[in-house]
Amino acid sequence: MEVADYQPGPAGEASLRPEGGRWTLVLVRDLSRPPAAVWRALTDPAEIRQWAPFDADRDLGRLGQAALAMAGGPTPEALPATVRRADAPRVLEYTWGEDLVRWELEPTASGTRLTLRHTIDDRTWIPKVAAGWHICLDVCDRLLSGDPIGRIVAAAALLHGWDRLNDEYAAHLGVESLATDAFPESRAEPGG
């Protein structure tokens, strides 16, 4: 499949949870590859560059400081990160600017059940974040399956169903959908 042909499916399994004055988006995705392969996609900078909304300055499978530079924008915006937990191939948790991102990998008979928990301050951004991660995880799944289509982030995501996903996640999660032009360039989120 060519990237031009890609359109995401409908909004997937997602929930929203309040946590200490912040909000956590929980997305669940079943992938056909084993946890070790998914772990590499989440931690190896070369693989991250092929699907994620940022470039990592180092392997994220080790504890400590890192920098995650937003991809697809006019200028790379590096946000500080700290890998707080790296239990290969089960749990990866890091800060991303002010956000907290946690990946949980559970082996299944057919591959891996991936659970993403992304915690942010502003509840109104949750559908935008969900739509972006949805597209990024589709691209990651294709990469893992040996059918890479290339990273789809920032303005490119708008050409591939991001608006529809934003609206679907907003309705599913009970959060008002924000218009795409309401987002300042400096606040980049996955795929958005």
N, C-alpha and C positions, 0 to 999 in steps of 0.2 A: 504494500500500500504506500502510496505517496502521501506526504504531509498535506498536499492540497486536497486530497480525498477524505481526510480525517474529519469526522464529526463525532462528538461524544454522545454516548447513550444518555438516558434520563438520569436525574439525580439519584445517587445511590444511598446505601444505608448510612444514616447520619443522625446525630443527636447533639443537643446543646445543653451544657450543664453550668450552673453558676458555681464559682469557686473563689471564695474570699474576696468578693468585690470584682472579680474578673470573670471571663466567660471561656469555657472550653468547648471547642468543636471536636466531636468524635466521629471520625470516618472509618468505616471498616471495608476492607477489600480482600477478596480471595484471589491469590496469584498462583499460577501453575508451576512455579519454580520453588525449590526447597529454601528454607530459611538462610542457609549460607550464601546462596546467590542473591537473595533479596538484601541481605546484610551488606554485601559488596556494593550493590547499587546505592545503598543509603550512606555509605562511608567513604568509598573510593572517589577521590576528586575527578578522575577521568570518567567514571560512570556518572557521577553527579552532573557533570557538564552536559550530558546527553539527555537529561530529563527534568532536572530540578530547576526551580526558579532562581537559583543562585549558584555561584561557583564557590567552592571551598578552597581555602589556601593550604589545606593539609588533610590527611586522612582523619575522618571524624570518628574512627573506631578507638581513639585514645582520649583519655581525660585531659582537660586543660583548655587553654585559650585557643581560639581560632578566629578567622574572619570569613564572613559569608558575603560575597559581593553580588548584588542583585543583577540578574541577567536580562537582556533585552531592552533596557532603557537607553536613553541618549548618552548617559555617562554611568559607569559602574558605581553603585553606591554600596560601599563596604560597611556592613554592620558587625559590631563585635558579637562574638559567640563564645560560649563556654560549654564544652562537653562535660556534663555532670554525671552521666552514667553511660557506660559502654560495656554491656554484658553480652558479648557476641555468642551466638546470633539471636539473642532474645529481646533485649531492651536497649534502645539508644535514646538518650535524652540530652537536649542542649537548649541553651538560651539562644535567641536570634533577635538581637536588639533587645526590646522590652518583652518580646514574646517568649513562650516556652513551648518547645516542640518535643513530643515523646512518641517514639515508634515502638510498638510491641509486635513481635513476630511469634506466631504459634504454628508449629508444624501441623499439617493436615494430611489426609490420605492422598490428596491430589497436589499438594504444594505447601503454601503458607497462607495463613489468615493474618493479614496486616491490619493493625489498628493504629491509627494516627490520632493523637490528642494534641491539638494546637490551642494554646491558651493566650488570649489577648484581653486588652482592657475594654475595648468598645464593642458592645454587642452588635451594633449595626453593621460592623465589618464582617461578621461571621459568614453570611451568604457569599460575599465576595471571596473570602478565604476558601470556603468550601468549593466554589466553582473553579478556582485556580488549582487547588490540590486535585480535584477530580480530573482535570485535563492532564496535569503533571503525572498523576498515577496511571492514567491511560498510556501515556508515552512511556513511562517506566515499564509497564507490563509488556508493551510491544518490544522494548529493548531486551527485556529478560527472555522473551519468547523467540528472539533471534530475528525479529522483523522491525528493526528500528525505523522510526519516521522522523526523528529529530525533535529537539526541544521546541515546545510551543509555549511561550511566555509573553508577558507584557502585551503590547498592541497586537501581536500575532494571535493571541488567545481570543481576541474580539472577532477574528475571522473564522473561528472554529467553535462557535456555540457558547462562548463564555456568558453572553448576555442571557441566553435561555437558561443556562445552569444557575446563574445568579438568581433569577426569578424563581426557578423551581426550588432551590435550597431555601430561599426566603420564605416561600409558602410552606414548605415542609417543616421548617424550624420555627415558624411563627415570628419571623423577624422582618421588619419593613425592608424592602429592596431599595438600594440606593442606585441612582442613575450612574452610568459609567463616567459621565463628565463631572461627577461630583467628587472625584478622587484627585487630590493633588499629586503631581508627579513624584514628590518626595516620599509619599507613603505607598511604596510598592509592596504588593502581597503576591503570594504564589499565583502565577498565571495572569495577574490583573494589572 
